[in-house]
Protein backbone atom coordinates (compact mmCIF):
# COMPACT_ATOMS: atom_id res chain seq x y z
CA UNK A 1 0.00 0.00 0.00
CA UNK A 2 1.13 3.53 -0.75
CA UNK A 3 2.12 5.24 2.52
CA UNK A 4 2.15 9.00 2.92
CA UNK A 5 3.40 10.92 5.96
CA UNK A 6 1.03 13.69 6.97
CA UNK A 7 1.24 15.76 10.12
CA UNK A 8 -1.32 18.59 10.48
CA UNK A 9 1.38 21.25 10.51
CA UNK A 10 -0.76 24.05 9.08
CA UNK A 11 -2.37 24.46 12.50
CA UNK A 12 0.68 26.50 13.50
CA UNK A 13 -0.09 30.20 13.19
CA UNK A 14 2.15 32.38 11.03
CA UNK A 15 2.06 36.02 9.95
CA UNK A 16 -0.13 36.62 6.90
CA UNK A 17 2.75 36.90 4.40
CA UNK A 18 4.01 33.43 5.34
CA UNK A 19 0.66 31.63 5.24
CA UNK A 20 0.33 31.20 1.47
CA UNK A 21 3.37 28.95 0.91
CA UNK A 22 2.36 26.86 3.94
CA UNK A 23 -1.24 26.41 2.83
CA UNK A 24 -0.38 23.56 0.46
CA UNK A 25 0.42 21.26 3.38
CA UNK A 26 -3.19 21.54 4.52
CA UNK A 27 -4.80 21.51 1.07
CA UNK A 28 -2.84 18.71 -0.61
CA UNK A 29 -4.09 15.76 1.50
CA UNK A 30 -7.67 16.95 1.03
CA UNK A 31 -7.12 17.13 -2.73
CA UNK A 32 -5.58 13.65 -2.81
CA UNK A 33 -8.64 12.28 -1.04
CA UNK A 34 -11.12 14.23 -3.17
CA UNK A 35 -9.49 13.03 -6.40
CA UNK A 36 -9.33 9.41 -5.27
CA UNK A 37 -5.54 9.36 -5.50
CA UNK A 38 -5.35 8.39 -1.83
CA UNK A 39 -7.70 6.97 0.78
CA UNK A 40 -7.44 7.66 4.49
CA UNK A 41 -5.50 4.45 5.11
CA UNK A 42 -2.68 5.73 2.89
CA UNK A 43 -1.84 8.44 5.44
CA UNK A 44 0.16 7.98 8.61
CA UNK A 45 0.95 10.59 11.24
CA UNK A 46 4.69 10.48 11.93
CA UNK A 47 6.39 10.43 15.28
CA UNK A 48 8.97 13.03 16.28
CA UNK A 49 12.55 12.08 15.49
CA UNK A 50 14.97 11.58 18.39
CA UNK A 51 17.68 14.03 19.43
CA UNK A 52 20.28 11.27 19.09
CA UNK A 53 19.51 10.90 15.37
CA UNK A 54 19.38 14.65 14.79
CA UNK A 55 22.78 15.21 16.38
CA UNK A 56 24.38 12.80 13.96
CA UNK A 57 23.72 15.36 11.21
CA UNK A 58 23.38 18.69 13.03
CA UNK A 59 25.78 20.29 15.48
CA UNK A 60 24.82 20.25 19.14
CA UNK A 61 25.40 24.00 19.40
CA UNK A 62 22.99 24.83 16.58
CA UNK A 63 20.37 22.27 17.58
CA UNK A 64 20.22 23.27 21.24
CA UNK A 65 20.11 26.97 20.36
CA UNK A 66 17.28 26.19 17.96
CA UNK A 67 15.33 24.42 20.70
CA UNK A 68 15.88 27.37 23.03
CA UNK A 69 14.98 29.85 20.24
CA UNK A 70 18.40 31.38 20.92
CA UNK A 71 19.05 32.36 17.30
CA UNK A 72 20.31 35.83 16.41
CA UNK A 73 18.55 38.14 13.96
CA UNK A 74 21.03 37.53 11.15
CA UNK A 75 20.49 33.76 11.38
CA UNK A 76 16.71 34.22 11.48
CA UNK A 77 16.82 36.37 8.33
CA UNK A 78 18.60 33.50 6.56
CA UNK A 79 15.83 31.15 7.65
CA UNK A 80 13.25 33.30 5.90
CA UNK A 81 10.45 33.27 8.46
CA UNK A 82 10.01 34.26 12.12
CA UNK A 83 11.41 31.60 14.41
CA UNK A 84 8.78 30.01 16.63
CA UNK A 85 8.65 26.99 18.89
CA UNK A 86 5.89 25.48 16.76
CA UNK A 87 8.06 25.61 13.63
CA UNK A 88 10.91 23.83 15.41
CA UNK A 89 8.42 21.20 16.58
CA UNK A 90 7.14 20.91 13.00
CA UNK A 91 10.69 20.17 11.84
CA UNK A 92 10.86 17.15 14.15
CA UNK A 93 7.67 15.69 12.69
CA UNK A 94 8.89 16.33 9.14
CA UNK A 95 12.08 14.40 9.85
CA UNK A 96 10.06 11.67 11.56
CA UNK A 97 7.86 11.34 8.48
CA UNK A 98 10.87 10.96 6.22
CA UNK A 99 12.53 8.39 8.49
CA UNK A 100 9.35 6.33 8.84
CA UNK A 101 8.82 6.72 5.11
CA UNK A 102 12.16 4.99 4.58
CA UNK A 103 10.84 1.94 6.42
CA UNK A 104 7.69 1.91 4.28
CA UNK A 105 9.77 2.37 1.13
CA UNK A 106 11.91 -0.64 1.99
CA UNK A 107 8.73 -2.65 2.52
CA UNK A 108 6.57 -1.31 -0.33
CA UNK A 109 9.01 0.21 -2.82
CA UNK A 110 8.04 3.85 -2.34
CA UNK A 111 6.77 6.27 0.34
CA UNK A 112 6.09 9.99 0.36
CA UNK A 113 6.09 12.86 2.82
CA UNK A 114 3.63 15.77 2.57
CA UNK A 115 6.42 18.11 3.69
CA UNK A 116 10.17 17.86 3.78
CA UNK A 117 12.82 18.42 1.19
CA UNK A 118 14.52 20.83 3.61
CA UNK A 119 17.73 20.74 1.61
CA UNK A 120 18.94 24.25 2.49
CA UNK A 121 19.50 23.30 6.15
CA UNK A 122 23.19 22.92 6.99
CA UNK A 123 24.67 21.06 9.93
CA UNK A 124 25.12 24.30 11.85
CA UNK A 125 22.44 26.68 10.55
CA UNK A 126 19.16 26.96 8.70
CA UNK A 127 18.39 28.74 5.44
CA UNK A 128 15.48 29.48 3.11
CA UNK A 129 12.57 28.00 5.12
CA UNK A 130 14.69 24.97 6.13
CA UNK A 131 15.61 24.51 9.79
CA UNK A 132 16.65 20.84 9.94
CA UNK A 133 17.55 18.62 6.99
CA UNK A 134 15.03 15.76 6.79
CA UNK A 135 16.57 13.66 4.02
CA UNK A 136 20.09 14.07 5.41
CA UNK A 137 18.97 12.88 8.85
CA UNK A 138 17.03 10.00 7.31
CA UNK A 139 19.98 8.99 5.13
CA UNK A 140 22.26 8.74 8.14
CA UNK A 141 19.56 6.80 10.02
CA UNK A 142 19.38 4.33 7.13
CA UNK A 143 23.14 3.86 7.07
CA UNK A 144 23.17 3.18 10.81
CA UNK A 145 19.95 1.18 11.26
CA UNK A 146 19.57 -0.85 8.07
CA UNK A 147 21.68 -2.90 5.69
CA UNK A 148 22.03 0.13 3.43
CA UNK A 149 25.55 0.80 2.17
CA UNK A 150 25.08 3.36 -0.61
CA UNK A 151 22.50 6.12 -0.96
CA UNK A 152 21.68 8.37 -3.91
CA UNK A 153 19.93 11.68 -3.29
CA UNK A 154 18.15 12.96 -6.41
CA UNK A 155 17.33 16.63 -5.87
CA UNK A 156 15.19 18.08 -8.66
CA UNK A 157 13.97 21.15 -6.82
CA UNK A 158 14.77 24.26 -8.87
CA UNK A 159 17.19 25.41 -6.15
CA UNK A 160 20.46 23.62 -5.51
CA UNK A 161 20.48 21.42 -2.41
CA UNK A 162 23.32 23.36 -0.85
CA UNK A 163 22.87 22.22 2.74
CA UNK A 164 22.64 18.56 1.75
CA UNK A 165 25.70 18.85 -0.51
CA UNK A 166 27.76 20.40 2.28
CA UNK A 167 26.63 17.91 4.92
CA UNK A 168 27.69 14.93 2.77
CA UNK A 169 30.77 16.40 1.09
CA UNK A 170 33.05 13.93 2.90
CA UNK A 171 30.62 10.99 3.09
CA UNK A 172 31.38 8.43 0.35
CA UNK A 173 28.30 6.37 1.19
CA UNK A 174 25.95 9.18 0.09
CA UNK A 175 26.03 10.51 -3.48
CA UNK A 176 24.31 13.89 -3.94
CA UNK A 177 22.86 14.84 -7.34
CA UNK A 178 21.25 18.25 -7.82
CA UNK A 179 19.69 19.49 -11.09
CA UNK A 180 18.66 23.10 -10.66
CA UNK A 181 18.53 26.59 -12.11
CA UNK A 182 22.14 27.67 -12.62
CA UNK A 183 21.47 31.35 -11.87
CA UNK A 184 18.93 30.80 -9.11
CA UNK A 185 19.27 30.70 -5.33
CA UNK A 186 21.60 29.85 -3.67
CA UNK A 187 23.86 32.26 -5.51
CA UNK A 188 26.91 30.70 -3.85
CA UNK A 189 26.53 27.02 -4.65
CA UNK A 190 28.06 24.17 -2.68
CA UNK A 191 29.61 21.24 -4.54
CA UNK A 192 27.34 18.22 -4.88
CA UNK A 193 28.79 14.97 -6.17
CA UNK A 194 26.99 15.88 -9.40
CA UNK A 195 25.57 19.31 -10.15
CA UNK A 196 23.71 20.15 -13.36
CA UNK A 197 22.86 23.83 -13.66
CA UNK A 198 20.12 24.67 -16.19
CA UNK A 199 19.75 27.93 -18.08
CA UNK A 200 16.91 30.31 -17.29
CA UNK A 201 13.87 29.48 -19.41
CA UNK A 202 14.69 25.79 -19.87
CA UNK A 203 11.56 24.08 -21.24
CA UNK A 204 10.20 20.53 -20.96
CA UNK A 205 12.06 18.92 -23.86
CA UNK A 206 15.50 20.14 -22.84
CA UNK A 207 14.86 19.51 -19.15
CA UNK A 208 13.66 15.96 -19.69
CA UNK A 209 16.44 15.13 -22.16
CA UNK A 210 19.04 15.97 -19.50
CA UNK A 211 17.20 13.85 -16.93
CA UNK A 212 16.71 10.91 -19.32
CA UNK A 213 20.42 10.95 -20.16
CA UNK A 214 21.60 11.33 -16.57
CA UNK A 215 19.59 9.34 -14.05
CA UNK A 216 19.89 5.78 -15.45
CA UNK A 217 23.64 6.18 -16.00
CA UNK A 218 24.02 7.60 -12.51
CA UNK A 219 22.21 4.66 -10.95
CA UNK A 220 24.45 2.26 -12.86
CA UNK A 221 27.53 4.15 -11.66
CA UNK A 222 26.57 4.70 -8.02
CA UNK A 223 24.73 1.39 -7.51
CA UNK A 224 22.62 2.73 -4.62
CA UNK A 225 20.70 0.54 -2.17
CA UNK A 226 18.26 3.40 -1.52
CA UNK A 227 17.22 6.61 -3.28
CA UNK A 228 15.84 9.86 -1.88
CA UNK A 229 13.95 12.10 -4.30
CA UNK A 230 13.23 15.78 -3.71
CA UNK A 231 10.31 16.52 -6.04
CA UNK A 232 9.98 20.31 -5.93
CA UNK A 233 7.46 21.72 -8.39
CA UNK A 234 9.18 25.09 -8.59
CA UNK A 235 10.49 24.12 -12.05
CA UNK A 236 7.14 25.34 -13.44
CA UNK A 237 7.14 28.37 -15.71
CA UNK A 238 4.55 29.98 -13.43
CA UNK A 239 6.74 29.72 -10.32
CA UNK A 240 7.63 33.07 -8.75
CA UNK A 241 11.04 31.82 -7.63
CA UNK A 242 11.81 29.28 -10.34
CA UNK A 243 13.14 30.89 -13.56
CA UNK A 244 12.67 27.68 -15.57
CA UNK A 245 9.83 27.19 -18.06
CA UNK A 246 8.49 23.67 -17.55
CA UNK A 247 4.80 22.85 -17.89
CA UNK A 248 2.71 20.86 -15.46
CA UNK A 249 2.79 17.93 -17.91
CA UNK A 250 6.56 18.14 -18.10
CA UNK A 251 6.79 18.14 -14.31
CA UNK A 252 4.49 15.10 -14.20
CA UNK A 253 6.64 13.26 -16.75
CA UNK A 254 9.73 14.08 -14.68
CA UNK A 255 8.11 12.37 -11.70
CA UNK A 256 6.96 9.39 -13.74
CA UNK A 257 10.45 8.86 -15.11
CA UNK A 258 12.16 9.04 -11.72
CA UNK A 259 9.62 6.66 -10.18
CA UNK A 260 9.68 4.18 -13.05
CA UNK A 261 13.48 4.18 -13.17
CA UNK A 262 13.73 3.44 -9.45
CA UNK A 263 11.10 0.71 -9.70
CA UNK A 264 12.80 -0.87 -12.72
CA UNK A 265 16.04 -1.05 -10.73
CA UNK A 266 14.20 -2.37 -7.65
CA UNK A 267 15.59 0.42 -5.44
CA UNK A 268 13.47 1.70 -2.51
CA UNK A 269 12.47 5.35 -2.94
CA UNK A 270 11.51 8.00 -0.40
CA UNK A 271 10.04 11.25 -1.74
CA UNK A 272 9.85 14.63 0.00
CA UNK A 273 7.91 17.50 -1.57
CA UNK A 274 10.25 20.46 -1.76
CA UNK A 275 9.25 23.85 -3.12
CA UNK A 276 6.42 25.28 -5.18
CA UNK A 277 5.63 29.00 -5.37
CA UNK A 278 3.28 29.59 -8.30
CA UNK A 279 0.78 32.42 -7.63
CA UNK A 280 -2.19 30.08 -8.08
CA UNK A 281 -2.35 27.64 -5.16
CA UNK A 282 -4.50 25.31 -7.30
CA UNK A 283 -1.60 24.81 -9.71
CA UNK A 284 0.83 24.05 -6.90
CA UNK A 285 -1.55 21.46 -5.47
CA UNK A 286 -2.14 19.83 -8.87
CA UNK A 287 1.58 19.63 -9.61
CA UNK A 288 2.39 18.08 -6.22
CA UNK A 289 -0.59 15.73 -6.47
CA UNK A 290 0.78 14.40 -9.75
CA UNK A 291 3.78 13.04 -7.85
CA UNK A 292 1.45 10.97 -5.66
CA UNK A 293 -0.62 9.96 -8.68
CA UNK A 294 2.51 8.71 -10.47
CA UNK A 295 3.63 6.82 -7.37
CA UNK A 296 0.29 5.05 -7.22
CA UNK A 297 0.28 4.24 -10.95
CA UNK A 298 3.88 3.06 -11.16
CA UNK A 299 4.02 1.02 -7.94
CA UNK A 300 0.45 -0.02 -7.17
Secondary structure as UniProt FT lines:
FT   STRAND          3..5
FT   HELIX           9..11
FT   HELIX           16..34
FT   TURN            35..36
FT   HELIX           40..42
FT   STRAND          43..44
FT   HELIX           51..54
FT   TURN            55..57
FT   HELIX           60..67
FT   TURN            68..69
FT   HELIX           73..79
FT   HELIX           85..108
FT   STRAND          110..113
FT   TURN            119..120
FT   TURN            128..129
FT   HELIX           134..145
FT   STRAND          151..155
FT   HELIX           162..167
FT   TURN            168..170
FT   TURN            172..173
FT   STRAND          174..181
FT   TURN            182..183
FT   STRAND          194..198
FT   TURN            200..201
FT   HELIX           204..222
FT   STRAND          226..230
FT   TURN            234..235
FT   TURN            237..238
FT   TURN            240..242
FT   STRAND          245..246
FT   HELIX           248..264
FT   TURN            265..266
FT   STRAND          268..272
FT   HELIX           281..299
//
